């Protein structure tokens, strides 16, 4: 193999990896027609507040974070039960996940100062 072919292959590998990642992402996207639960996350003197406070297991959740009330370290939102950790900011205020277990689910900030919870129920 000549040097030119080797260089071409080495340059093509990262592109191929990126394309593979995009295909995998497309494959795990939610099926067409599946409903999404939309909730709002705010922060008050008692901690994080999720409205509505109850979601259904197995149905994707789109959590919109209110940056007017969620400030400072509270903007790093952690939901350990679902392996969620996201720092929100202007233009990126949505956290998406699918609840995989039911019960009371805790939310904490990245510094474990701000706390709150919501409930996941079994599907009917």
C-alpha positions as CSV (number, residue, x, y, z in Angstrom):
1,X,0.0,0.0,0.0
2,X,1.4,3.4,-0.9
3,X,1.6,6.4,1.4
4,X,-1.2,8.2,-0.4
5,X,-3.7,5.4,0.2
6,X,-2.7,5.1,3.9
7,X,-3.3,8.9,4.4
8,X,-6.6,8.6,2.6
9,X,-7.7,5.7,4.8
10,X,-6.6,7.5,8.0
11,X,-8.5,10.6,7.0
12,X,-11.6,8.6,6.2
13,X,-11.8,6.7,9.5
14,X,-13.1,9.7,11.6
15,X,-15.7,10.5,9.0
16,X,-16.9,6.9,8.9
17,X,-17.1,6.9,12.7
18,X,-19.2,10.1,12.7
19,X,-21.6,8.7,10.1
20,X,-21.9,5.4,12.1
21,X,-22.8,7.4,15.3
22,X,-25.4,9.4,13.4
23,X,-27.0,6.2,12.1
24,X,-27.0,4.7,15.6
25,X,-28.6,7.8,17.0
26,X,-31.3,7.7,14.3
27,X,-32.0,4.0,15.1
28,X,-32.6,4.7,18.8
29,X,-34.9,7.7,18.2
30,X,-38.4,7.3,19.5
31,X,-40.8,5.6,17.1
32,X,-43.1,7.9,15.0
33,X,-46.4,8.6,16.8
34,X,-45.1,7.9,20.3
35,X,-46.4,10.5,22.7
36,X,-44.1,12.6,24.8
37,X,-44.8,13.9,28.3
38,X,-43.9,17.5,28.7
39,X,-43.1,18.9,32.1
40,X,-41.7,22.1,33.5
41,X,-38.8,22.4,36.0
42,X,-38.7,25.4,38.2
43,X,-36.9,26.2,41.5
44,X,-38.4,27.9,44.5
45,X,-37.6,28.3,48.2
46,X,-38.3,24.6,48.8
47,X,-36.2,23.3,45.9
48,X,-36.9,21.9,42.4
49,X,-40.6,21.7,41.4
50,X,-41.7,19.5,38.4
51,X,-45.1,20.4,36.9
52,X,-47.0,18.2,36.5
53,X,-45.4,16.2,39.3
54,X,-46.3,12.8,37.9
55,X,-45.2,11.1,34.7
56,X,-45.7,7.6,33.2
57,X,-43.0,4.9,33.1
58,X,-41.8,4.1,29.6
59,X,-43.1,7.3,28.0
60,X,-40.4,9.8,26.9
61,X,-40.3,13.0,29.0
62,X,-39.4,16.4,27.7
63,X,-38.5,18.6,30.7
64,X,-38.4,22.3,29.9
65,X,-36.3,24.2,32.5
66,X,-37.4,27.7,33.5
67,X,-34.1,29.7,33.6
68,X,-35.8,32.6,35.4
69,X,-36.1,30.5,38.5
70,X,-33.4,27.9,38.0
71,X,-30.1,29.7,38.6
72,X,-26.4,29.1,39.5
73,X,-25.4,25.6,40.3
74,X,-29.1,24.6,40.1
75,X,-28.7,24.7,36.3
76,X,-26.8,21.4,36.5
77,X,-29.7,19.1,36.8
78,X,-29.0,15.5,37.9
79,X,-31.6,12.7,37.9
80,X,-29.4,9.7,38.9
81,X,-32.3,7.1,38.5
82,X,-32.2,7.7,34.8
83,X,-28.5,8.6,34.3
84,X,-29.3,12.2,33.5
85,X,-26.9,15.0,34.1
86,X,-27.3,18.2,32.1
87,X,-26.3,21.8,32.5
88,X,-28.9,24.0,31.0
89,X,-28.4,27.5,29.6
90,X,-30.0,30.0,27.3
91,X,-31.0,28.3,24.1
92,X,-30.5,24.8,25.7
93,X,-33.3,24.4,28.3
94,X,-34.6,21.0,27.4
95,X,-33.8,17.7,29.2
96,X,-35.1,14.5,27.6
97,X,-35.2,11.1,29.1
98,X,-37.4,8.0,29.3
99,X,-38.4,6.8,32.8
100,X,-37.5,3.2,33.3
101,X,-38.7,2.6,36.8
102,X,-41.6,3.8,38.9
103,X,-41.7,5.5,42.3
104,X,-40.4,8.7,43.8
105,X,-37.5,10.0,41.7
106,X,-35.0,12.5,43.2
107,X,-33.6,15.5,41.4
108,X,-30.4,17.2,42.7
109,X,-28.1,19.9,41.4
110,X,-24.6,19.2,40.4
111,X,-23.3,20.3,43.9
112,X,-26.0,18.3,45.7
113,X,-27.4,21.5,47.3
114,X,-30.7,21.9,45.4
115,X,-33.1,19.0,45.7
116,X,-36.6,18.0,44.6
117,X,-38.5,15.0,43.2
118,X,-41.3,13.8,41.0
119,X,-43.2,10.6,40.7
120,X,-43.2,8.0,38.0
121,X,-46.3,5.7,37.8
122,X,-46.8,2.4,36.0
123,X,-48.7,2.7,32.7
124,X,-52.4,2.0,32.8
